[in-house]
Amino acid sequence: MHASLKTILAATLAALALPFSGVQAQSFQSATAEASKDLQIALKELNEVRSDIAKEKIPLIQEVSSLEDQVRQKTAELDRLRRLRDNRDLGLNRLREQVEAIKAQNEYAAGLLDEFVRSFETRIDYSEVQLYSDAAEEARLALDDADMSEADRFNKQIDVIGVALDRLEQLAGGYTFAGKALAPNGEIEEGTFAAFGPTVFFSSSQSELAGITFNKLNAAEAAIAVPGEQYSAGIRSFVETSEGQIPADPTLGKALKIEEGSDTVLEHLAKGGSVGTVIIGLGFICLLLGAFKAFEVTSFRTPAPEDVQNVITKIESGDVANARTAASSIPGAGGALLVKGVEHADEKRGTLEEILYEKILVARPKLERFLPFIALTAAAAPLLGLLGTVTGMIKTFNLITIFGTGDAKSLSSGISEALVTTELGLIVAIPALIIHGLLSRMARQKIGDMEQTAVGFINGVIGARAKNTKTQ
């Protein structure tokens, strides 16, 4: 087809070139005929080419259609595969989430099992530890074994759970087992234990020892406490034959600990240490002074109004000697006050007031002495208690530094000192404050009575003078 186009183009150029060529031999008609002939040939070839194209076009269209169908099929297959991939990814994510959830459950269960294994021996009676120590020890070693698989570790822990379940089943009716125990004299004795509820009884095979087990600090074996000789035969019979009279513990095994933890008064006070001793001594002195001041204030006598009136009557009648005698018969500072007043009954009112007020001032220190010390005790005792709290906490921290926090009993000494000193400080301060308040009020009342007596005496003397002046 390209060759035909070139031929047509050459003929056309030749036809166009003819008019400009003066040397062309052919005529215009012959050139036209030849061009027409070539045109016919070219058209024929063109038709043939179009025919060929038409023949080849249908298969090509069919092939294209087939290819398009294949593309659609492949696209659909691709979409299906993509959806399948997405579904698989979604399923994989779900599986991963399930795996993570199962891992979390396993870790939670492992934590519970670890806690149970570690605390198993603390949940049972100390005498039973020797019975279950092997299973518990294997489980504890499994926890620290990095090479052991998790499944094997679970199996070891489940073994401990099985042992614990077996123990619970046995405890339902009580059970006995052989073992060693620490006697009260410090010797290790072999015998038989009988677990019955929360209490474990022991009967020695080497001596007549029979009692109740308890956990003694730093002891390798369970210690034995003897509740009383009257129970020994019953306990021994109960351990050997499952029958016998045994002591009942309504506190579910806490009776021995309560008895062990209860202190006498002296033991309790001794926990306060040196600061506690100072507080107790201060409180004892305050108590003695309070008793002395109570006696002193209550024995302080003030003249009764009728006694004052008797003295004034005698002064009014001019019988000063008998007035002095009557005033002297009144005991205490009140009588001395009236005697002083009788001696200076002729003085002016202002002078007489100053003289009697001086006597009152002399009596005041005696009534108020030792009261400041009681007030000081009431204020200082809580501060001493606070000082003991601080020193006790410092002692506790020093013990923690040396021994750590594992030995609670060693730490309790410092904490006891801190709390007992605070308690002693309040025990001393509160009564001291009450005693000081009562005695101060009683002393002020006595001074008030003295002032009332002085005022009554002065008014009576002034009245007697006025009456005598009118009479004259």
Kinemage of the C-alpha trace (Angstrom):
@kinemage 1
@onewidth
@group {chain A} dominant
@subgroup {mainchain}
@vectorlist {calphas} color= white
{ca met a 1} P 0.000 0.000 0.000
{ca his a 2} L 2.907 2.318 0.660
{ca ala a 3} L 4.355 1.476 -2.780
{ca ser a 4} L 1.044 2.428 -4.471
{ca leu a 5} L 0.899 5.762 -2.687
{ca lys a 6} L 4.427 6.496 -3.805
{ca thr a 7} L 3.488 5.638 -7.389
{ca ile a 8} L 0.435 7.903 -7.295
{ca leu a 9} L 2.512 10.692 -5.796
{ca ala a 10} L 5.204 10.249 -8.499
{ca ala a 11} L 2.588 10.307 -11.280
{ca thr a 12} L 0.984 13.422 -9.824
{ca leu a 13} L 4.332 15.184 -9.583
{ca ala a 14} L 5.126 14.124 -13.116
{ca ala a 15} L 1.793 15.449 -14.353
{ca leu a 16} L 2.366 18.775 -12.573
{ca ala a 17} L 5.861 18.981 -13.928
{ca leu a 18} L 4.807 18.525 -17.521
{ca pro a 19} L 3.473 22.065 -18.175
{ca phe a 20} L 6.749 23.535 -16.931
{ca ser a 21} L 8.954 21.304 -18.964
{ca gly a 22} L 9.579 22.521 -22.365
{ca val a 23} L 11.430 19.406 -23.397
{ca gln a 24} L 8.676 16.868 -22.525
{ca ala a 25} L 7.834 14.741 -25.558
{ca gln a 26} L 4.560 13.314 -24.522
{ca ser a 27} L 1.339 15.171 -24.999
{ca phe a 28} L -0.990 16.215 -22.271
{ca gln a 29} L -3.607 13.636 -23.250
{ca ser a 30} L -1.213 10.758 -23.082
{ca ala a 31} L -0.098 11.890 -19.692
{ca thr a 32} L -3.667 12.165 -18.583
{ca ala a 33} L -4.435 8.670 -19.813
{ca glu a 34} L -1.405 7.288 -18.156
{ca ala a 35} L -2.308 9.082 -14.921
{ca ser a 36} L -5.826 7.753 -15.088
{ca lys a 37} L -4.494 4.313 -15.649
{ca asp a 38} L -2.215 4.651 -12.693
{ca leu a 39} L -5.094 6.050 -10.684
{ca gln a 40} L -7.219 3.066 -11.570
{ca ile a 41} L -4.446 0.765 -10.605
{ca ala a 42} L -3.972 2.628 -7.343
{ca leu a 43} L -7.690 2.549 -6.610
{ca lys a 44} L -7.726 -1.140 -7.344
{ca glu a 45} L -4.870 -1.678 -5.017
{ca leu a 46} L -6.639 0.505 -2.462
{ca asn a 47} L -9.767 -1.598 -2.710
{ca glu a 48} L -7.728 -4.728 -2.339
{ca val a 49} L -6.077 -3.292 0.699
{ca arg a 50} L -9.451 -2.297 2.156
{ca ser a 51} L -10.748 -5.765 1.425
{ca asp a 52} L -7.758 -7.260 3.141
{ca ile a 53} L -8.286 -4.927 6.050
{ca ala a 54} L -11.949 -5.861 6.270
{ca lys a 55} L -11.011 -9.532 6.220
{ca glu a 56} L -8.426 -9.076 8.929
{ca lys a 57} L -10.517 -6.669 11.033
{ca ile a 58} L -13.142 -9.177 12.214
{ca pro a 59} L -10.640 -11.664 13.664
{ca leu a 60} L -8.841 -8.787 15.236
{ca ile a 61} L -12.077 -7.461 16.759
{ca gln a 62} L -12.911 -10.956 17.966
{ca glu a 63} L -9.449 -11.295 19.396
{ca val a 64} L -9.719 -7.882 21.073
{ca ser a 65} L -13.123 -8.846 22.444
{ca ser a 66} L -11.698 -12.088 23.721
{ca leu a 67} L -8.802 -10.253 25.294
{ca glu a 68} L -11.205 -7.773 26.896
{ca asp a 69} L -13.176 -10.688 28.319
{ca gln a 70} L -9.991 -12.117 29.692
{ca val a 71} L -9.112 -8.728 31.184
{ca arg a 72} L -12.530 -8.553 32.855
{ca gln a 73} L -12.096 -12.066 34.171
{ca lys a 74} L -8.620 -11.301 35.414
{ca thr a 75} L -9.854 -8.071 36.995
{ca ala a 76} L -12.670 -9.939 38.728
{ca glu a 77} L -10.214 -12.597 39.838
{ca leu a 78} L -7.895 -9.867 41.073
{ca asp a 79} L -10.727 -8.244 43.013
{ca arg a 80} L -11.667 -11.591 44.496
{ca leu a 81} L -8.097 -12.255 45.472
{ca arg a 82} L -7.846 -8.794 46.992
{ca arg a 83} L -11.013 -9.363 48.999
{ca leu a 84} L -9.706 -12.739 50.031
{ca arg a 85} L -6.420 -11.141 51.041
{ca asp a 86} L -8.281 -8.482 53.034
{ca asn a 87} L -10.385 -11.140 54.693
{ca arg a 88} L -7.296 -13.126 55.505
{ca asp a 89} L -5.669 -9.993 56.930
{ca leu a 90} L -8.774 -9.353 59.000
{ca gly a 91} L -8.835 -12.930 60.178
{ca leu a 92} L -5.137 -12.756 60.904
{ca asn a 93} L -5.661 -9.621 62.966
{ca arg a 94} L -8.435 -11.326 64.854
{ca leu a 95} L -6.222 -14.299 65.439
{ca arg a 96} L -3.493 -11.989 66.660
{ca glu a 97} L -5.947 -10.278 69.008
{ca gln a 98} L -7.098 -13.650 70.275
{ca val a 99} L -3.495 -14.688 70.756
{ca glu a 100} L -2.786 -11.481 72.687
{ca ala a 101} L -5.906 -12.019 74.803
{ca ile a 102} L -4.901 -15.596 75.535
{ca lys a 103} L -1.392 -14.428 76.419
{ca ala a 104} L -2.869 -11.862 78.800
{ca gln a 105} L -5.048 -14.541 80.375
{ca asn a 106} L -2.040 -16.800 80.723
{ca glu a 107} L -0.012 -14.018 82.331
{ca tyr a 108} L -2.874 -13.279 84.744
{ca ala a 109} L -3.240 -16.957 85.579
{ca ala a 110} L 0.539 -17.248 85.916
{ca gly a 111} L 0.538 -14.269 88.296
{ca leu a 112} L -2.160 -15.851 90.420
{ca leu a 113} L -0.315 -19.152 90.443
{ca asp a 114} L 2.967 -17.428 91.332
{ca glu a 115} L 1.308 -15.601 94.200
{ca phe a 116} L -0.380 -18.769 95.405
{ca val a 117} L 2.869 -20.763 95.268
{ca arg a 118} L 4.881 -18.076 97.028
{ca ser a 119} L 2.283 -17.604 99.768
{ca phe a 120} L 1.189 -21.219 100.101
{ca glu a 121} L 3.464 -21.963 103.035
{ca thr a 122} L 2.331 -18.800 104.816
{ca arg a 123} L -1.322 -19.808 104.466
{ca ile a 124} L -0.917 -23.106 106.249
{ca asp a 125} L 0.122 -23.862 109.796
{ca tyr a 126} L 3.877 -23.680 110.273
{ca ser a 127} L 3.984 -27.309 111.387
{ca glu a 128} L 2.541 -28.391 108.014
{ca val a 129} L 5.360 -26.748 106.069
{ca gln a 130} L 7.571 -29.788 106.595
{ca leu a 131} L 4.819 -31.867 104.991
{ca tyr a 132} L 4.416 -29.794 101.818
{ca ser a 133} L 7.825 -28.209 101.537
{ca asp a 134} L 9.007 -30.441 98.650
{ca ala a 135} L 6.154 -29.559 96.289
{ca ala a 136} L 6.312 -25.901 97.216
{ca glu a 137} L 10.084 -25.803 96.788
{ca glu a 138} L 9.899 -27.361 93.308
{ca ala a 139} L 7.287 -24.818 92.272
{ca arg a 140} L 9.383 -21.950 93.628
{ca leu a 141} L 12.468 -23.197 91.814
{ca ala a 142} L 10.415 -23.457 88.635
{ca leu a 143} L 9.543 -19.783 88.938
{ca asp a 144} L 13.212 -18.853 88.921
{ca asp a 145} L 14.243 -21.317 86.201
{ca ala a 146} L 14.583 -19.304 82.981
{ca asp a 147} L 15.200 -22.441 80.889
{ca met a 148} L 11.951 -24.133 81.900
{ca ser a 149} L 9.040 -23.825 79.493
{ca glu a 150} L 5.888 -22.128 80.567
{ca ala a 151} L 3.914 -25.365 80.293
{ca asp a 152} L 6.315 -27.174 82.628
{ca arg a 153} L 6.177 -24.256 85.042
{ca phe a 154} L 2.383 -24.420 84.991
{ca asn a 155} L 2.515 -28.129 85.716
{ca lys a 156} L 4.715 -27.551 88.771
{ca gln a 157} L 2.361 -24.872 90.039
{ca ile a 158} L -0.683 -27.034 89.411
{ca asp a 159} L 0.966 -29.759 91.461
{ca val a 160} L 1.028 -27.345 94.401
{ca ile a 161} L -2.639 -26.574 93.835
{ca gly a 162} L -3.353 -30.290 93.871
{ca val a 163} L -1.479 -30.626 97.154
{ca ala a 164} L -3.475 -27.739 98.589
{ca leu a 165} L -6.768 -29.316 97.478
{ca asp a 166} L -5.769 -32.620 99.034
{ca arg a 167} L -4.971 -30.793 102.262
{ca leu a 168} L -8.368 -29.116 102.277
{ca glu a 169} L -10.053 -32.456 101.762
{ca gln a 170} L -8.124 -33.920 104.677
{ca leu a 171} L -8.861 -30.932 106.878
{ca ala a 172} L -12.584 -31.553 106.549
{ca gly a 173} L -12.285 -34.379 109.068
{ca gly a 174} L -8.867 -33.597 110.477
{ca tyr a 175} L -5.685 -35.540 109.834
{ca thr a 176} L -2.473 -36.510 111.546
{ca phe a 177} L 1.110 -36.561 110.378
{ca ala a 178} L 4.512 -37.193 111.894
{ca gly a 179} L 7.079 -34.466 112.238
{ca lys a 180} L 9.356 -32.404 114.433
{ca ala a 181} L 8.500 -29.555 116.765
{ca leu a 182} L 10.319 -27.060 118.962
{ca ala a 183} L 9.665 -27.743 122.626
{ca pro a 184} L 9.375 -24.874 125.154
{ca asn a 185} L 12.817 -25.830 126.518
{ca gly a 186} L 14.377 -25.215 123.083
{ca glu a 187} L 14.891 -28.854 122.077
{ca ile a 188} L 13.640 -30.421 118.852
{ca glu a 189} L 11.338 -33.367 119.538
{ca glu a 190} L 9.679 -35.825 117.200
{ca gly a 191} L 6.038 -36.671 117.533
{ca thr a 192} L 2.670 -36.594 115.850
{ca phe a 193} L 0.685 -33.599 114.758
{ca ala a 194} L -3.110 -33.525 114.530
{ca ala a 195} L -4.621 -30.786 112.360
{ca phe a 196} L -8.175 -30.038 113.435
{ca gly a 197} L -9.710 -26.928 111.962
{ca pro a 198} L -7.475 -23.888 112.395
{ca thr a 199} L -5.576 -25.517 115.291
{ca val a 200} L -2.780 -28.068 115.123
{ca phe a 201} L -2.063 -30.168 118.204
{ca phe a 202} L 1.172 -31.993 118.918
{ca ser a 203} L 2.027 -35.018 121.010
{ca ser a 204} L 5.696 -35.823 121.517
{ca ser a 205} L 6.974 -39.385 121.219
{ca gln a 206} L 10.100 -38.517 123.225
{ca ser a 207} L 8.531 -36.869 126.265
{ca glu a 208} L 5.222 -36.001 127.888
{ca leu a 209} L 5.023 -32.793 125.898
{ca ala a 210} L 1.585 -32.113 124.428
{ca gly a 211} L 0.297 -28.759 123.286
{ca ile a 212} L -0.676 -26.442 120.473
{ca thr a 213} L 1.631 -25.364 117.658
{ca phe a 214} L 2.420 -21.756 116.877
{ca asn a 215} L 4.861 -19.880 114.696
{ca lys a 216} L 7.874 -18.625 116.598
{ca leu a 217} L 10.062 -16.036 114.952
{ca asn a 218} L 13.323 -17.383 113.473
{ca ala a 219} L 12.481 -20.937 114.594
{ca ala a 220} L 13.203 -23.739 112.123
{ca glu a 221} L 10.320 -25.860 113.372
{ca ala a 222} L 6.864 -25.143 114.699
{ca ala a 223} L 6.976 -24.210 118.375
{ca ile a 224} L 4.752 -25.853 120.962
{ca ala a 225} L 2.764 -23.915 123.534
{ca val a 226} L 1.347 -25.765 126.509
{ca pro a 227} L -2.111 -24.334 127.277
{ca gly a 228} L -2.140 -25.999 130.678
{ca glu a 229} L -1.204 -29.251 132.304
{ca gln a 230} L -4.888 -30.144 132.635
{ca tyr a 231} L -5.160 -30.319 128.830
{ca ser a 232} L -2.049 -32.434 128.173
{ca ala a 233} L -3.742 -35.817 128.635
{ca gly a 234} L -6.699 -34.791 126.485
{ca ile a 235} L -4.462 -33.496 123.695
{ca arg a 236} L -2.347 -36.640 123.727
{ca ser a 237} L -5.436 -38.820 123.615
{ca phe a 238} L -6.890 -36.721 120.789
{ca val a 239} L -3.713 -37.001 118.706
{ca glu a 240} L -3.385 -40.756 119.230
{ca thr a 241} L -7.021 -41.887 119.150
{ca ser a 242} L -8.911 -38.893 117.684
{ca glu a 243} L -10.834 -38.652 120.954
{ca gly a 244} L -10.148 -36.498 123.945
{ca gln a 245} L -10.793 -33.144 125.555
{ca ile a 246} L -8.926 -30.354 123.850
{ca pro a 247} L -8.886 -26.598 124.514
{ca ala a 248} L -11.134 -24.627 122.171
{ca asp a 249} L -9.890 -21.454 120.566
{ca pro a 250} L -12.831 -19.174 119.606
{ca thr a 251} L -10.422 -16.768 117.908
{ca leu a 252} L -9.636 -19.374 115.227
{ca gly a 253} L -6.003 -19.806 116.134
{ca lys a 254} L -5.312 -16.215 117.251
{ca ala a 255} L -5.531 -16.833 121.002
{ca leu a 256} L -1.846 -17.674 121.407
{ca lys a 257} L -0.791 -14.655 119.357
{ca ile a 258} L -3.101 -12.429 121.392
{ca glu a 259} L -1.719 -13.837 124.617
{ca glu a 260} L 1.834 -13.469 123.325
{ca gly a 261} L 1.198 -9.908 122.220
{ca ser a 262} L -0.457 -8.734 125.450
{ca asp a 263} L 2.026 -6.889 127.682
{ca thr a 264} L 1.946 -6.075 131.347
{ca val a 265} L 1.783 -2.436 132.404
{ca leu a 266} L 5.493 -2.326 133.157
{ca glu a 267} L 6.360 -3.968 129.822
{ca his a 268} L 4.162 -1.479 128.028
{ca leu a 269} L 5.757 1.473 129.807
{ca ala a 270} L 9.228 0.083 129.152
{ca lys a 271} L 8.569 0.325 125.404
{ca gly a 272} L 8.673 4.109 125.763
{ca gly a 273} L 12.441 4.045 126.272
{ca ser a 274} L 14.346 6.870 127.963
{ca val a 275} L 11.915 9.542 126.762
{ca gly a 276} L 9.035 7.527 128.165
{ca thr a 277} L 10.841 7.322 131.500
{ca val a 278} L 11.210 11.113 131.598
{ca ile a 279} L 7.511 11.562 130.811
{ca ile a 280} L 6.499 9.072 133.517
{ca gly a 281} L 8.756 10.774 136.067
{ca leu a 282} L 7.360 14.169 135.143
{ca gly a 283} L 3.832 12.866 135.445
{ca phe a 284} L 4.555 11.274 138.822
{ca ile a 285} L 5.977 14.550 140.195
{ca cys a 286} L 3.000 16.433 138.768
{ca leu a 287} L 0.628 13.992 140.470
{ca leu a 288} L 2.339 14.442 143.843
{ca leu a 289} L 2.319 18.228 143.523
{ca gly a 290} L -1.322 18.144 142.496
{ca ala a 291} L -2.225 16.123 145.570
{ca phe a 292} L -0.194 18.440 147.782
{ca lys a 293} L -1.741 21.557 146.240
{ca ala a 294} L -5.231 20.112 146.590
{ca phe a 295} L -4.596 19.568 150.306
{ca glu a 296} L -2.991 23.005 150.694
{ca val a 297} L -5.727 24.937 148.923
{ca thr a 298} L -8.600 23.091 150.593
{ca ser a 299} L -6.986 23.622 154.028
{ca phe a 300} L -6.584 27.365 153.402
{ca arg a 301} L -9.181 28.922 155.729
{ca thr a 302} L -10.859 32.269 155.138
{ca pro a 303} L -13.019 34.052 157.766
{ca ala a 304} L -16.734 33.493 157.623
{ca pro a 305} L -18.953 36.642 157.320
{ca glu a 306} L -20.240 36.180 160.879
{ca asp a 307} L -16.640 36.091 162.203
{ca val a 308} L -15.879 39.341 160.418
{ca gln a 309} L -19.066 40.875 161.793
{ca asn a 310} L -18.118 39.757 165.347
{ca val a 311} L -14.760 41.529 165.081
{ca ile a 312} L -16.382 44.667 163.660
{ca thr a 313} L -18.942 44.691 166.484
{ca lys a 314} L -16.228 44.640 169.095
{ca ile a 315} L -14.332 47.438 167.314
{ca glu a 316} L -17.538 49.443 167.147
{ca ser a 317} L -17.978 49.037 170.917
{ca gly a 318} L -14.381 50.145 171.473
{ca asp a 319} L -13.247 46.749 172.758
{ca val a 320} L -10.131 46.462 170.588
{ca ala a 321} L -8.505 43.853 172.803
{ca asn a 322} L -11.381 41.447 172.449
{ca ala a 323} L -11.544 42.245 168.767
{ca arg a 324} L -7.881 41.242 168.452
{ca thr a 325} L -8.573 38.075 170.455
{ca ala a 326} L -11.525 37.207 168.255
{ca ala a 327} L -9.452 37.815 165.101
{ca ser a 328} L -6.589 35.737 166.453
{ca ser a 329} L -8.917 32.819 167.092
{ca ile a 330} L -9.575 32.551 163.370
{ca pro a 331} L -6.995 30.139 161.829
{ca gly a 332} L -4.974 30.699 158.711
{ca ala a 333} L -4.184 33.742 156.625
{ca gly a 334} L -7.761 35.033 157.040
{ca gly a 335} L -7.260 35.389 160.802
{ca ala a 336} L -3.897 37.111 160.270
{ca leu a 337} L -5.634 39.475 157.844
{ca leu a 338} L -8.231 40.467 160.487
{ca val a 339} L -5.579 40.805 163.188
{ca lys a 340} L -3.671 43.175 160.937
{ca gly a 341} L -6.878 45.069 160.269
{ca val a 342} L -7.697 45.386 163.996
{ca glu a 343} L -4.181 46.679 164.700
{ca his a 344} L -4.614 49.427 162.095
{ca ala a 345} L -8.321 50.049 162.536
{ca asp a 346} L -7.656 53.709 163.350
{ca glu a 347} L -5.852 54.373 160.076
{ca lys a 348} L -7.414 56.164 157.182
{ca arg a 349} L -9.408 54.130 154.695
{ca gly a 350} L -6.739 54.320 151.997
{ca thr a 351} L -3.987 53.321 154.386
{ca leu a 352} L -6.070 50.472 155.800
{ca glu a 353} L -6.779 49.231 152.278
{ca glu a 354} L -3.079 49.200 151.414
{ca ile a 355} L -2.233 47.296 154.613
{ca leu a 356} L -4.870 44.621 154.037
{ca tyr a 357} L -4.003 44.378 150.336
{ca glu a 358} L -0.390 43.742 151.338
{ca lys a 359} L -1.520 40.808 153.464
{ca ile a 360} L -3.490 39.454 150.527
{ca leu a 361} L -0.415 39.766 148.310
{ca val a 362} L 1.561 37.811 150.885
{ca ala a 363} L -1.008 34.991 150.824
{ca arg a 364} L -1.248 34.847 146.999
{ca pro a 365} L 2.188 33.243 146.252
{ca lys a 366} L 1.494 30.495 148.762
{ca leu a 367} L -1.792 29.653 147.076
{ca glu a 368} L -0.323 29.753 143.554
{ca arg a 369} L 3.007 28.025 144.149
{ca phe a 370} L 3.700 24.825 142.156
{ca leu a 371} L 0.797 25.616 139.819
{ca pro a 372} L 3.189 26.893 137.080
{ca phe a 373} L 5.055 23.580 137.258
{ca ile a 374} L 1.803 21.654 136.731
{ca ala a 375} L 0.990 23.923 133.786
{ca leu a 376} L 4.477 23.406 132.418
{ca thr a 377} L 4.007 19.629 132.710
{ca ala a 378} L 0.735 19.834 130.808
{ca ala a 379} L 2.496 21.734 128.003
{ca ala a 380} L 5.776 19.809 127.959
{ca ala a 381} L 4.430 16.244 128.130
{ca pro a 382} L 2.986 16.230 124.558
{ca leu a 383} L 6.207 17.770 123.271
{ca leu a 384} L 8.208 15.040 124.999
{ca gly a 385} L 5.858 12.506 123.428
{ca leu a 386} L 6.549 14.078 120.048
{ca leu a 387} L 10.268 13.894 120.763
{ca gly a 388} L 9.890 10.191 121.550
{ca thr a 389} L 7.982 9.727 118.291
{ca val a 390} L 10.809 11.312 116.322
{ca thr a 391} L 13.533 9.323 118.082
{ca gly a 392} L 11.492 6.133 117.676
{ca met a 393} L 11.089 6.686 113.930
{ca ile a 394} L 14.790 7.463 113.576
{ca lys a 395} L 15.530 4.213 115.399
{ca thr a 396} L 13.152 2.379 113.071
{ca phe a 397} L 14.820 3.763 109.956
{ca asn a 398} L 18.233 2.831 111.333
{ca leu a 399} L 16.999 -0.738 111.868
{ca ile a 400} L 15.606 -0.809 108.324
{ca thr a 401} L 19.005 0.316 107.052
{ca ile a 402} L 20.739 -2.487 108.925
{ca phe a 403} L 18.268 -5.390 108.768
{ca gly a 404} L 15.922 -4.385 105.943
{ca thr a 405} L 12.152 -4.701 106.133
{ca gly a 406} L 12.014 -8.494 106.430
{ca asp a 407} L 12.096 -8.676 110.232
{ca ala a 408} L 8.943 -6.935 111.381
{ca lys a 409} L 9.567 -7.690 115.052
{ca ser a 410} L 12.891 -5.870 115.087
{ca leu a 411} L 11.213 -2.844 113.516
{ca ser a 412} L 8.400 -2.921 116.043
{ca ser a 413} L 10.698 -1.738 118.867
{ca gly a 414} L 11.225 1.660 117.247
{ca ile a 415} L 7.581 1.968 116.230
{ca ser a 416} L 6.477 0.979 119.749
{ca glu a 417} L 8.723 3.637 121.252
{ca ala a 418} L 7.286 6.229 118.858
{ca leu a 419} L 3.683 5.373 119.690
{ca val a 420} L 4.081 4.663 123.420
{ca thr a 421} L 5.836 7.984 124.076
{ca thr a 422} L 3.025 9.805 122.315
{ca glu a 423} L 0.524 7.874 124.398
{ca leu a 424} L 2.400 8.626 127.638
{ca gly a 425} L 2.673 12.306 126.729
{ca leu a 426} L -1.085 12.574 126.310
{ca ile a 427} L -1.774 10.474 129.410
{ca val a 428} L 0.333 12.883 131.500
{ca ala a 429} L -0.717 16.107 129.772
{ca ile a 430} L -4.489 15.698 129.917
{ca pro a 431} L -4.766 15.039 133.712
{ca ala a 432} L -2.136 17.718 134.383
{ca leu a 433} L -4.166 20.238 132.408
{ca ile a 434} L -7.337 19.319 134.298
{ca ile a 435} L -5.573 19.422 137.686
{ca his a 436} L -4.034 22.810 136.905
{ca gly a 437} L -7.395 24.225 135.870
{ca leu a 438} L -9.160 23.017 139.012
{ca leu a 439} L -6.436 24.116 141.421
{ca ser a 440} L -6.071 27.519 139.746
{ca arg a 441} L -9.784 28.122 140.055
{ca met a 442} L -9.747 27.041 143.721
{ca ala a 443} L -6.778 29.364 144.439
{ca arg a 444} L -8.481 32.315 142.750
{ca gln a 445} L -11.609 31.563 144.783
{ca lys a 446} L -9.582 31.712 148.030
{ca ile a 447} L -7.979 35.011 147.041
{ca gly a 448} L -11.413 36.328 146.117
{ca asp a 449} L -12.676 35.352 149.579
{ca met a 450} L -9.742 37.198 151.145
{ca glu a 451} L -10.511 40.315 149.119
{ca gln a 452} L -14.174 40.057 150.059
{ca thr a 453} L -13.225 39.770 153.746
{ca ala a 454} L -10.912 42.793 153.498
{ca val a 455} L -13.568 44.916 151.793
{ca gly a 456} L -16.203 43.863 154.333
{ca phe a 457} L -13.863 44.610 157.242
{ca ile a 458} L -12.947 48.066 155.875
{ca asn a 459} L -16.566 48.983 155.248
{ca gly a 460} L -17.485 47.781 158.739
{ca val a 461} L -14.698 49.785 160.369
{ca ile a 462} L -15.624 52.939 158.418
{ca gly a 463} L -19.276 52.422 159.376
{ca ala a 464} L -18.344 51.992 163.062
{ca arg a 465} L -16.349 55.238 162.986
{ca ala a 466} L -19.280 57.119 161.505
{ca lys a 467} L -21.646 55.691 164.096
{ca asn a 468} L -19.296 56.616 166.996
{ca thr a 469} L -18.878 60.147 165.603
{ca lys a 470} L -22.642 60.681 165.536
{ca thr a 471} L -22.964 59.336 169.073
{ca gln a 472} L -20.396 61.793 170.369
